[in-house]
């Protein structure tokens, strides 16, 4: 592609997850993570966070990443990140990592993560401190 061509814009993306119990996963994503859930997807904040949940034919096919996230979402400010954490915690989320603030030469980064019923880890982070 030359420098003069315009690239098509991607609006959103979904993380595809094979799940062991579709109804249990739908309930978790809706009631705990606040997603709008139907038979096609689980989305929140106008596809700011999106998943395609697919019932696995065999539970052995459900394979969350080891020692890292399966998806990661960015939140605008630390204050919004804290509010999201409190919402998830109040809804009974499985907390995989409590909020943690780390300092870097480029600034501060704050993040936490949750697990779904199959062990998929969803990370949330923000690099903007509140003004």
N, C-alpha and C positions, 0 to 999 in steps of 0.2 A: 504494500500500500504506500503510495507516495504521500508526501507531506501535504499535498493539496486536496486529497480526498477527505471527505467527512465520514467519520465513523458513525455507525448506527448506535443509538443510546440504549443501554440496558436500564430498565426502570427498577426491577426488583429481582430477587432470586429466592429460591426455596431450598432448604436443606431436606433431602430425602432420607427418611428414617424407616427401616424395617422394624416393626414392633411385634412383641410376642402376644399382646392382648390389645387389639384395636380399641375396644370400648374403654378399657382402663386408661389407655394413653389419651384418648379423646377427652375423657373426664379430667385428667391431670392438666392437659394443656389448656382446657377451658376454665376449670375452677381454680387452679393454682397459679397458672401463668397468665391468665386473663386473655387468652386467645379466643377469637371467633372461630369455631370449629364446625366443619361439615364433613361430608364424605370425601371431599377432595383435598382440603388443606386445613391447617391451623395457623391463623395469622393474627398479628397484633399490630396496632398503630399503622393501619393502611399498608400492610406488608413490610413495615419496618423490621418485623421479625416474622419469618414464615417457615413453615414446615409442610412437607408432604408425608403423611403417615400412611404406611402400607403394611397391612397384615402379612407377617412372614408365614410361609408355608411350613417352615420348620423352625422352632425356637433356636436351633443351633445357628441359623442364618443371621440372628441378631448379634451384631458385633460392634459395640461402641469402641471408639478409639481408646487405646491404652495410654494412661498417664497424660492426657491432654484433652482439649475441648473437641467436641464434634461440630460445634458452631460457635461463633463469637459475634456479639452485637455491641455496637457503640451507642453510648448515651451522651447527650450533650454536655452536661455538667455533673460535678460530684454530688451536688444537691439532688439532682434528678436520679442519679445512680443510687443514692441513699434511700430515696423515696421508693424506688423500684425494689430494692432489697427488703425494705420493711413491708411492702405489699406482699411480696412472695413469701416472706417468713410468716406473716399473719395468715396467709392462705394455706400454710402447711407444706411449703416447698421443701424438698430434700436439699439442704445446703451442702454443697461439695467443698466450697471455700468461702470463708467469711470475708467481708470487705477488707481489703488490704491496700494501703497507700505505699507506693514506692517512689523514691526521688531519683531522677535521671538528669544528665547534663542538659537535656532538652526540656525538662519540666517534670511535674508530678503526674503519676498515673495511678488511678484507683480502679480496682476490679473485685468482682466476686463471681462465683459460679454456682449453679444448681444442677441437680441430676434429675432425670425423668425416671419412671418406673423400670425402664430397661437398662439404666445406667449411662445413657447418653448425657454428656456434660455440656451445658450451655453457659458460656462465659459472657459477662457483661462488664464493660469498662468505659472509663472516661478520662480524658486528659485535661479537661478544663476545670480549674478551680472556680468556685463561685465568687462572683464579684462583690 
